[in-house]
Amino acid sequence: MSAFDERALFRIAWITDPHLNHVPASRWDLWCDALRSSDPTALLITGDISDGDDGWFQLDRLATCVTCPIYFVLGNHDFYGGSVAQTRRRAVQAARESSRLVYLTDSEPIRLADDVFLVGEDGWGDGVIGDARTSPIRLQDFQQIDDLRGRTTDDRLATLRAQGDESADRLRQKLMQVPDVATTVWVATHVPPYRESCWYEGRIADDQWAPYFVCGRVGECLDDVASRRPRMNLEVLCGHTHHRGVYRRAQNLRVYTGAADYGHPAIEGLIERGGLNDLDGLA
């Protein structure tokens, strides 16, 4: 599926961490009205759609609210109640059975205009940045995701780092597939790729939180691609921290981290030909 428009016009509503299982019916109706009023050509969700299997119900529900494609990656909450591999297989199946759902982790680069593309990858807090071995942080992920439950610190860290490596490898392959004509590539992921893009209440993550809130391997991948392809602008959209900020990593590499509030899903920004708009002045 492609959102390509020969007139090079597109208007993608970016949503992050909506946690739709926390949204009451009255708020859901208001949100659907807001989505329709924004008149998007597509929706883009950067993870934490819901908890576990409820995400598939929520995506189907969302598909009845709008008539445009829904591009998505998965966040850590979306893996609750199962294994990583099992959940990704379910996402692939859901997207292939739907005419409008597009799981970006399983998708090749999507052409939005002649020189604008969209790619996506789930990402993980992979323990590369910060001090994972001495961190006292214990996430619900460690109990709710099969691959992490009951593991020692070393085993869990090895699993997280392997997931980070796999995410980086998939993302690198997609970015290198983007044609040379590309001037802009929007990169959708859940976990911030740099400590400096991992915001919480106006501050960036310290050594205790960073291991589980930064995907260091994806950051390394983006650095490499940005260096190899200096004429291509990488615009990264992520969430996970529920607090917003912007980080300019390089002249052609910028990261937008979106905010979220449980029970109050919102449109974080509108991606258009000219860039990211309506982000409360953040863009």
BELSUL-V349083 format. One record per pair of residues at least 24 apart in sequence whose ideal C-beta (glycine too) atoms are under 8 Angstrom apart, sorted by the first residue. I is the first residue (numbers start at 1). GAP is how many residues later the second one is. D is the distance in Angstrom with one decimal. If there is no record, write none. Layout:
[[I,GAP,D] [I,GAP,D]]
This chain:
[[1,68,6.0] [1,98,7.8] [1,99,7.7] [1,101,5.5] [1,109,7.7] [2,108,5.8] [2,109,5.6] [3,38,5.9] [3,39,5.0] [3,66,5.8] [3,107,6.3] [3,108,7.8] [3,109,5.6] [3,115,7.6] [4,106,8.0] [4,107,4.6] [4,108,6.6] [4,109,7.0] [5,36,7.0] [5,107,7.7] [5,108,6.8] [8,105,4.0] [8,106,6.1] [8,108,7.6] [8,265,6.2] [9,32,7.6] [9,104,7.9] [9,264,6.7] [10,31,4.9] [10,32,7.1] [10,102,4.9] [10,103,6.5] [10,106,7.6] [10,261,7.3] [10,262,6.7] [10,263,6.9] [11,27,7.4] [11,28,6.5] [11,29,5.2] [11,30,5.1] [11,259,5.9] [11,260,7.5] [11,261,5.4] [12,28,6.0] [12,29,6.4] [12,30,4.7] [12,31,7.1] [12,32,5.2] [12,59,7.6] [12,100,7.6] [12,106,7.9] [12,258,6.9] [12,259,4.1] [12,260,7.7] [13,25,5.2] [13,27,4.1] [13,29,7.5] [13,30,5.1] [13,31,7.0] [13,254,4.9] [13,257,6.0] [14,30,4.9] [14,32,7.1] [14,223,5.8] [14,244,6.9] [14,253,7.0] [14,254,4.9] [14,255,4.7] [14,256,7.1] [14,257,5.9] [14,262,7.4] [15,28,6.3] [15,29,6.9] [15,30,4.9] [15,31,7.5] [15,250,6.6] [15,251,7.4] [15,252,6.2] [15,253,6.1] [16,29,7.0] [16,30,4.3] [16,31,6.8] [16,32,7.4] [16,174,8.0] [16,221,7.3] [16,222,7.3] [16,223,3.3] [16,242,3.8] [16,243,7.8] [16,244,5.9] [16,252,5.5] [17,29,7.6] [17,30,6.6] [17,31,4.2] [17,58,6.7] [17,222,4.5] [17,223,6.9] [17,225,6.0] [17,241,7.2] [17,243,3.5] [18,27,6.8] [18,30,7.1] [18,31,6.4] [18,32,8.0] [18,242,7.0] [18,247,3.9] [19,29,5.7] [19,30,7.8] [19,31,6.4] [19,32,7.7] [19,58,6.8] [19,241,7.1] [19,243,5.6] [19,244,7.8] [19,246,7.7] [20,29,6.2] [20,30,4.9] [20,34,7.7] [20,35,7.9] [20,38,4.1] [20,41,7.7] [20,42,7.6] [20,245,6.7] [21,29,4.5] [21,30,5.5] [21,33,5.1] [21,37,7.0] [22,240,4.7] [22,241,4.7] [23,240,5.8] [23,241,7.7] [23,242,5.9] [24,239,6.8] [27,236,6.4] [27,237,6.5] [27,238,7.6] [31,234,5.0] [31,235,7.6] [32,33,4.1] [32,34,7.6] [34,232,7.8] [34,233,6.3] [35,30,6.3] [35,31,5.6] [35,232,6.9] [36,29,7.3] [36,30,6.5] [38,229,5.9] [38,232,6.6] [40,26,7.2] [40,28,5.6] [40,230,7.4] [41,27,5.7] [41,28,7.8] [42,26,5.0] [42,27,4.5] [42,28,7.1] [42,29,6.0] [43,25,6.5] [43,26,7.4] [43,27,4.7] [43,28,6.9] [44,27,4.7] [44,28,7.4] [44,74,7.6] [44,142,8.0] [44,144,5.8] [44,193,7.1] [44,227,7.0] [45,25,6.9] [45,26,7.2] [45,27,4.2] [45,28,7.4] [46,26,7.9] [46,27,5.9] [46,29,7.5] [46,74,8.0] [46,142,5.2] [46,143,6.6] [46,144,5.6] [46,191,5.5] [46,192,5.8] [46,193,4.8] [46,212,6.8] [47,25,7.6] [47,26,5.3] [47,27,5.6] [47,28,2.7] [47,29,7.6] [47,30,7.9] [47,31,6.6] [47,75,6.8] [47,142,7.8] [47,143,3.2] [47,144,8.0] [47,192,5.8] [47,193,7.0] [48,27,3.5] [48,28,7.0] [48,29,4.6] [48,30,6.4] [48,142,6.9] [48,191,6.6] [48,192,7.3] [48,212,7.5] [49,25,7.4] [49,26,7.2] [49,28,7.8] [49,29,5.6] [50,27,6.9] [50,28,6.9] [51,26,5.2] [51,27,7.6] [51,29,4.8] [51,30,7.3] [51,93,8.0] [52,25,7.7] [52,26,7.1] [52,27,7.4] [52,28,4.1] [52,29,3.5] [52,30,6.4] [52,35,7.8] [52,92,7.7] [53,28,6.3] [53,29,7.5] [53,37,7.7] [56,34,6.7] [56,38,5.4] [59,35,6.6] [59,39,8.0] [59,42,5.9] [60,38,7.9] [63,35,6.7] [63,37,5.4] [63,38,6.7] [67,33,8.0] [68,32,7.2] [69,31,5.1] [69,32,7.8] [69,33,5.8] [70,30,5.7] [70,31,5.4] [70,32,6.9] [71,31,4.7] [71,33,5.5] [71,39,7.3] [71,47,6.7] [71,49,6.7] [71,117,6.9] [72,29,7.2] [72,30,7.2] [72,31,6.3] [72,32,6.6] [72,48,7.8] [73,30,7.5] [73,31,5.2] [73,32,5.6] [73,47,4.6] [73,48,6.4] [73,49,4.9] [73,50,7.6] [73,115,5.5] [73,116,6.2] [73,117,5.7] [74,29,7.9] [74,31,7.0] [74,48,4.7] [74,116,6.8] [75,47,7.3] [75,115,4.1] [75,116,7.9] [75,164,6.9] [75,165,6.5] [76,48,7.6] [76,49,7.5] [76,63,7.7] [76,65,5.1] [76,69,7.3] [76,114,7.2] [76,115,7.8] [76,164,7.4] [79,62,7.7] [79,65,7.7] [79,66,4.9] [80,60,7.7] [80,61,7.8] [80,64,4.0] [80,65,6.4] [81,63,6.5] [82,63,7.6] [82,64,6.0] [83,62,7.3] [83,63,4.1] [83,64,5.5] [84,61,6.9] [84,62,7.9] [84,63,5.3] [84,79,6.6] [86,60,7.6] [88,34,7.9] [104,84,5.7] [105,65,6.8] [108,66,6.7] [108,69,6.4] [109,65,5.5] [109,66,7.9] [109,68,5.5] [109,69,5.0] [109,76,7.5] [112,74,7.5] [113,160,6.7] [114,67,6.7] [115,66,5.3] [115,67,5.5] [115,68,4.4] [115,69,6.8] [116,66,7.1] [116,67,7.0] [116,68,4.8] [116,69,7.6] [116,70,7.4] [116,157,7.4] [117,61,5.1] [117,62,7.9] [117,65,5.4] [117,67,7.5] [117,68,4.9] [117,69,7.3] [118,67,7.4] [118,68,4.8] [118,70,6.9] [119,52,6.9] [119,55,4.4] [119,56,6.3] [119,59,7.2] [119,66,6.3] [119,67,7.5] [119,68,5.7] [119,69,7.3] [120,67,7.1] [120,68,3.9] [120,69,6.6] [121,46,5.1] [121,49,5.6] [121,50,4.3] [121,53,7.4] [121,66,7.7] [121,67,7.7] [121,68,5.3] [121,97,6.8] [122,45,6.2] [122,67,6.9] [122,68,5.7] [122,69,7.9] [123,41,7.6] [123,44,5.0] [123,66,4.2] [123,67,5.2] [123,68,3.9] [123,70,7.1] [123,92,4.1] [123,95,5.1] [123,115,7.4] [124,36,5.8] [124,39,4.2] [124,40,5.2] [124,43,6.1] [124,67,6.0] [124,91,5.6] [125,35,6.6] [125,66,5.5] [125,86,6.4] [125,87,3.7] [125,88,5.3] [125,89,6.3] [125,90,6.5] [125,115,7.7] [126,34,4.9] [126,35,5.3] [126,37,6.2] [126,38,2.7] [126,39,7.7] [126,41,7.7] [126,85,7.9] [126,88,7.8] [126,89,5.3] [126,90,5.8] [126,91,5.6] [127,30,4.8] [127,33,4.8] [127,34,5.6] [127,37,7.5] [127,84,4.4] [127,85,7.3] [127,89,7.9] [128,33,6.6] [128,36,6.2] [128,83,7.5] [128,86,7.4] [128,87,7.8] [128,88,2.9] [128,89,6.0] [129,65,7.8] [129,66,5.3] [129,76,8.0] [129,81,4.5] [129,82,6.5] [129,85,4.3] [129,87,4.4] [129,90,7.8] [130,65,7.3] [130,75,7.0] [130,76,7.3] [130,77,4.2] [130,78,6.8] [130,79,7.1] [130,80,3.2] [130,81,4.3] [130,84,7.1] [131,76,4.3] [131,77,7.0] [131,80,6.9] [132,25,5.4] [132,28,8.0] [132,79,3.7] [132,80,7.7] [133,24,7.3] [134,74,7.9] [135,72,7.3] [135,73,4.6] [135,74,7.6] [135,76,5.6] [135,77,7.5] [136,72,6.6] [137,71,5.7] [137,72,6.1] [137,74,7.5] [137,75,5.9] [139,73,5.7] [141,71,7.7] [160,51,8.0] [160,52,7.9] [161,56,7.7] [164,51,5.5] [164,52,6.5] [164,53,3.9] [164,54,6.9] [165,52,5.5] [167,48,6.3] [167,50,6.5] [167,51,5.5] [168,47,7.8] [168,49,3.9] [168,50,5.2] [168,52,6.5] [168,53,4.2] [169,52,8.0] [171,47,6.0] [171,50,5.3] [171,51,7.8] [172,49,4.9] [172,52,7.3] [172,53,6.7] [175,46,7.6] [175,50,4.7] [175,54,7.9] [175,59,7.8] [176,49,7.2] [178,54,7.1] [182,50,5.2] [183,48,7.2] [183,49,6.7] [183,50,6.3] [184,48,7.4] [184,49,4.8] [184,51,6.2] [185,47,6.0] [185,48,7.2] [185,49,5.5] [185,50,7.1] [186,49,5.2] [186,50,8.0] [186,51,6.6] [186,85,6.2] [187,35,7.2] [187,47,5.8] [187,48,6.8] [187,49,4.5] [187,50,6.9] [188,49,5.2] [188,50,7.8] [189,26,7.1] [189,29,6.3] [189,47,6.7] [189,48,7.4] [189,49,5.1] [190,48,6.3] [190,49,5.9] [190,50,5.5] [191,24,4.2] [191,27,7.3] [191,47,6.4] [191,49,5.0] [192,46,4.9] [192,48,6.2] [192,49,6.7] [192,63,6.7] [192,65,5.5] [193,25,4.4] [193,26,3.7] [193,29,5.7] [193,43,6.5] [193,45,7.0] [193,62,6.5] [194,25,4.8] [194,53,6.3] [194,55,6.3] [194,61,6.5] [196,51,4.6] [196,53,7.5] [196,59,8.0] [197,39,7.6] [197,41,6.8] [197,48,6.7] [197,50,4.1] [197,52,7.8] [197,58,4.0] [197,60,5.2] [198,42,7.8] [198,43,5.8] [198,59,7.1] [199,42,5.5] [199,44,4.5] [199,45,6.4] [199,46,3.7] [199,58,5.2] [200,41,5.4] [200,42,7.9] [200,43,5.0] [201,42,6.0] [202,41,7.5] [202,43,7.7] [204,41,7.9] [205,36,7.7] [213,27,6.2] [213,28,6.1] [222,27,7.3] [222,31,6.1] [223,26,7.2] [223,27,7.5] [223,30,7.4] [226,24,5.2] [226,26,5.3] [226,27,4.2] [235,40,7.6] [235,41,7.1] [237,32,8.0] [237,34,8.0] [237,39,7.9] [244,24,7.7] [244,35,7.6] [244,36,7.6] [244,38,5.8] [245,37,7.6] [246,36,5.7] [246,37,7.4] [256,26,7.0] [256,27,7.3]]
